[in-house]
Amino acid sequence: MNESRFSLNGTVLGEKYKLIDRLGKGGMGSVYRAEHLFLEKQYAVKIILPEHIEDAHLIERFRQEAKATSELEHENIVRVFDYGEVEEDWRLVLAYIVMEILEGKSLKDLLHEEPEHKLQPSRAVNLMIQICEGVNAAHEKGIISRDIKPDNVMVIPPKGRKGETAKVIDFGIAKRLYHGADLSLTNAGMPIGSPYYMAPEQWQDSSTVNHLCDIYGLGVMLFEISTGHLPFKEGKLKGFEALAFLRSQHLEKEPQIELVPESLRRVVVKAMKKRPAERYQSVSEMCDDLVDVGARLYQMQPLQHHTIENSLPKNEFATRTDFVPNTIAAPKDEDVITDVPNKPGQTQEQVLIPYQNTHANPHSFSSTTSVETERKKSLFSSVGAKVALGLVAASLLFVIGLKVQSLLDSNPSQTNAQTLTTQTTSQSNTRPHAEKIETSTAPTSEQYVETLPEEIKLEMVKVPVGSFEMGSPDTEVDRDDNEGPIRRVNIGYNIYFGKYEITQEQWRVVMSDEPSHFKECDNCPVDNITWLAADEFCKKLSQMTGRTYRLPSEAEWEYAARAGTKTAFYFGDSLSSTQANFDGNYPYGNAVKDIFRNKTTPVGSFQPNSFGLFDMHGNVREWCEDFWHDSYVGAPTNGSGWLTGGDGKHRVMRGGSWFLNAKNCRSAARFKVEQESKLNIAGFRVVMVVGE
């Protein structure tokens, strides 16, 4: 059975996989299209070339690749379904891995087809986010690749409303960090990997490397797909001389990295640091920064406007890789099942709650939606880009504004901006009518409304005194080490939380400007807000009202978000985009994929938690007052902000956003963000503590 002499087409492996045609060939094996004889489904079958079958070391590595990849069930990693070996006369003649078949091309081939062999920045970042998600999933299973490169990534073209998908396809030289033996089977001190992408420590001793070498490889790959060339090249050198040159470059020379925007350059620089301790310490951290870069690039795109018919069907999905905001389907006036406890501290149970949109008028979600269309052709003509498969046609559409009409009934004219209005303590989703009362310096009602200029209302909810365990347990899926150690925090004072995130109209009447990227939606949360700007808003609001408003501490925020629950979300341990505004292609727990709206939604569009607070999961990330610290070691336990030590130039953000995965919307999820960072995924809500 020698493939070099005749074709294996028609061969049946394991009495069930019939090889149809060869899709590709590499140095150690070939990949065939195959059909399962009984299921009549097609698969990709990777086969060790027969001429290499007697290499026991290679076969063992092939077996380990199958085992390693089969453990990784992630949409950005190729799925492995089966492994088999064929013997003749008690002699091994063929080994194969059965994988999902991918209708696409390698990232390497894609680069060769692009002008100047590089991708547009937004496309490069979008693909890298997915690649990082896949590599991070491998790391969470204790498996590192050590061979990050474009050859080992498949790019699946857009299909319908779903954009490009990147999948990591090869763990042939993977190494297990724990849970068993080393998968690599390499000799100590032997360099292993692809020379152009190997981290400095891989050149020295591959047997001792850890997950940080993959981060270096990701940095090199991001450099390459963004610039069209590698950071280090051997020129005309060949053989060992070429390897020696590349080794010296990776070990000693700093690459010239010139990328726009600056935020993208900083990601590459940090990922490619020579010293592992100076790199990103997790792929998840690198991915978070790429998300921020993606949001910046989205803001930078020149836009034009026109109107198209028909909203996005609920069962069709966009992905974060499109940056294509979709229209939001109109909520239906029907009962829905949701996981919300009746009272703080109760266990999660199914509660039937009549769906009532408290802020957005359902009729305002018109089938004729104002959207943004083509980017200016000059964006691409400078590099002569040619667009295929309808990819850019999809990615050139951007939604600009859902005209949202407030349901709040108009009140009698009020001239005193400091006047409070009380509300009943109902936890209903309907927005109660406000009643005017005398000004009070210490509100005692469970809810109240602050009247701002132009009769704009700021609704506040009193959060009960109590204590909770802050942080995430080791058993919580997709948790990060910075979410611990868990500690008990006491909130022993009366505090009022903004019922909703600060909206664009509230910002406008206080600050007299309109910074948001998403326009024409007064009831959408204000975005594009730095920490400094949010802090300034609180100061002006305090001066305007005579009360002390500020950003919540990180502990206050998590206490308010959990509302007595210990699960990943106040809905339970699953989250879909029917419950919150995030990238619905990446749900959590047992939830299924759903709509990716790709923009902010009017505040109050989803179910609140049992404290009566809305959008604590998704929509926009929310600033907290705390300095960033890498863990909770030494953190206050009285609910106050942690404003000593740590990194004072970076602040904490919470809650996830419209652009992020569900895992980033967890109650315990934390984000380290520069306080001067201005992104369309960044907003905030305010708190007012009685007595401050």
Protein Blocks (a to p, Z undefined) as FASTA:
>chain_A
ZZklpccehiaghhlaccfbdfbdcfkbccdddddfklopacddddddfklmmmmklmmm
mmmmmmmmmmmccfkbccdfbdcdddeehiafbdcddddddddddfklmmmmpghhiacf
klmmmmmmmmmmmmmmmmmnopafklacfklpccdddehjbccddddfbfflgccfbhpa
cfklpaehiacdjfklgcfklmmommlgcfklmmmmmmmmmmmmmnopafbdgkjaghjl
lmmmmmmmmmmmccddddddfklmmmmmmmmpfblklmcfbfklmmmmmmmmmmmmmmmp
ccdddddehiadfkbccdfklopacdddddddddddddddfbghiacdddddddddfkbc
fklmcfbdcddddddfklmmmnopacehhlmmmmmpccehiadddfbdcddddfblkbcc
dddfbfbfbdcddddddddfbdfbfbdcdddehhiacdddddddddddedjdfklghiaf
klcccdddddfbdcdddfbacdfklmmmmnopafbfbghilkbccehiafklmmmmmmmm
mmmnopacddddfklmmmmmnnopabfbfnbjcdcfklbccdfklcghjbccdddehpac
dehiaccdfkopahkgghiacddfbdcdfbfehiafehpacfeghjfkbccdehiafkbc
fklmpmklccdddfkbccfkbccdddddehZZ
